[in-house]
Amino acid sequence: MNPTKKDIHDIRSWASVRETSIEIAEAIFELANDDEKLAEQIWEEGSDEVLKLAFAKTKADKLFWGEQTIERKNV
């Protein structure tokens, strides 16, 4: 494993603390190149690119970004 990559357990914990779907957390870290500070900024500001990538990782019709529910049909 590449030591610069965030461990999936760390990403799951990060998502859980923020009440965010794991697919969204994974997409955020992928776009942030595993930089936690940048990931936090993306999470706070939002990103259409994250949503497209997150929905590509799942068949779910709804994902959660904090307190917001995002529906696939709106992406």
Secondary structure, 3 states (H helix, E strand, C coil): CCCCCCCHHHHHHHHHHCCCCHHHHHHHHHHCCCCHHHHHHHHHHCCHHHHHHHHHCCCCCEEEECCEEEEHHHC
